[in-house]
Amino acid sequence: MKKTCYVTTPIYYSSGNVHIGNSYTTIACDVYSRFHRLSGYDTFFLTGMDEHGQKNEEAAAAAGKTPQQLVDEIAATTNQLWRDMKITHDDFIRTSEERHTRIVREIFSRLLAQDDIYMGAYEGDYCVSCEAFFTKSQLGEDGSCPDCGKPTRKVKEECYFLRLSKYQDRLLEHIKANPDFIEPETRRNEVIAFVESGLEDLAVSRTSFRWGIPVRENPRHVIYVWIDALSNYLTALGYLSADDALYQKYWVNGDKVVHVIGKDILRFHAVYWPIMLMALGVPVNFKLYVHGWVLMKEGKMSKSAGNIIYPRDVMDKYGLDAMRLYLIKEMPLGNDCVFSYERFIEKYNSDLANDLGNLLNRTLVMINKYFAGRLEKPDRRYGDYDRELEETIENTARKYKESFASFRFQNGLNEVWHLINRSNKYIDETTPWVVAKDESRRDELNAILYHLYESLRVTAIMLAPVIPDTAEKIFRDFGLDTIDFNGLGYGKTASVKVTEKPEILFRRLDPEIELKSQNENTKPEITIDDFNKLDLRVGEVIDARKVENSDKLLLLKIKIGAATRQVVSGLAGAYAPADLIGKKLVVVANLKPVKIRGYLSEGMVLTAEGKGLPLEVLEVKKHNSNSRIS
Ligand code: MSP
């Protein structure tokens, strides 16, 4: 019988949106699942959507939809996005589905009946955005949410509580008896400290909104979204349903049960979830991999900062595999990583175009040139280089497997790139183009190219979980079909026949051109009302002179209707004063006046700028001064 592996992503809030940062969790789970399938595990990979809560209720009302309509639309586009990202999930559970709500209600009832949930009263500070209560000490100075910074609301409600305190000791024992329950260790230590500081019972129902799962015994209450959401890991497997075969197979009798989460949702998964399971009598046999965040250079990605990068933009432009590789190779387990287009282009060029792409292309070209695309497995070694490369292939495959099995993808990929670089060096050391000149060394030449072929074949297999399209292309070029971990090792091919027309997989990108196009569109979204606040007018320049002691500034007199404004503008590098006189420009007419170098500046001239081009003023030809611009 095959060993089993159950892998889950957190279910994403339908009120959020999938950006390059949070898509990491799902891509990482996909890599982990693909790796386990290739390792021979019977793997079940679950993802889904967390659809209840006040935020969606409010958003739906604002959009004139029912919450169900709203989440249906979001679930459909999100699931499609995952498919386009070649995510190989076996199920997509949504918390508004009947198969889920029915069981969550049952879970709640059971815990209530056995007095693990009891009725009390709650008074606290609640963040609607994060769907979480915070204690006074957790709040920001102005009472804001410690996670998202938005204002919190005071909420006082009659409310059900889950007895966390009752399970505190059992939880600590479990964590201490299972050193690999939470990885990496820093996160484990954090949880131990939190639990040791004492657990307060958790408020697990709300009466302030309706879009949730009503408590069966008291429908005025809806079940707290986290109790609802965490249960997905079981409801998707048919727990407590008429058919719980998946639950029995992947959970109760499963070999590996893995929840992958970002560090921000650690407490929910490492404290509340195991306690729920203990209370339900479900074995606590999962483990947690807790990863860091994908950050931007300036910090977190957020709508308000206007620095969100969407996976579709990256993959449409640079390809899915380049995006997947970047995220998986840049993120160490237990730390954050940064996404920047500078780094992305740099890594694209070095990892893909140079290292992997070149090795593949050189190898295919030489096999075609010297042997018309065909090689035979050599029957002996021709030097130390051969042995060394064979050993590197074997060692790399071993280290790669260890790293990937324990979610350390960065380490594993660094090993793979070590092999790629070793192989490129092997070409320089063995100089096949010199060997090719000597007819008596045909067998040696065959052996050199066979080693390169084998190294690349094994590389493609190891890369298959991360960059599946590229791995398949290499396999096709190599005349092979099924990618299989049994193929991880040197010398597994008896005779070789490669494609005659290799295509370049990754062309070098010109950083300057790429970065220029990425510099556009970096400001936060505004509404039409924001835009309408601008009073844009045509203004005619009637005088222009240089500002003393400044290389950049010009002092302009601009006529707008009957009035004349003075505007200080940084145009000196691009225009001689005389060139501007008589031009009709676009002016921001309602900008608050400021003093620049002692001169009052009563507006701003609009300009276009971009790398490699001079600053250019926006000119109007037909209109006269004072025309409105909109
Ligand atoms: N709905 C909850 C999960 C409930 S699971 C029972 C949730 N959803 S989320 O949409 O906010 O987050 C989904 C995943 O994305 C989480 O693992 C979260 O940690 C992760 N990330 C969110 N922003 C991220 C980055 N910038 N970088 C990496 N992962 C981040 O939490």
Boltz pocket constraint, residues with backbone or C-beta under 6 A from the ligand:
constraints:
  - pocket:
      binder: B
      contacts: [[A, 9], [A, 10], [A, 11], [A, 12], [A, 13], [A, 16], [A, 20], [A, 21], [A, 22], [A, 23], [A, 24], [A, 25], [A, 50], [A, 226], [A, 229], [A, 230], [A, 231], [A, 232], [A, 260], [A, 261], [A, 262], [A, 263], [A, 264], [A, 265], [A, 292], [A, 293], [A, 294], [A, 295], [A, 301]]
      max_distance: 6.0
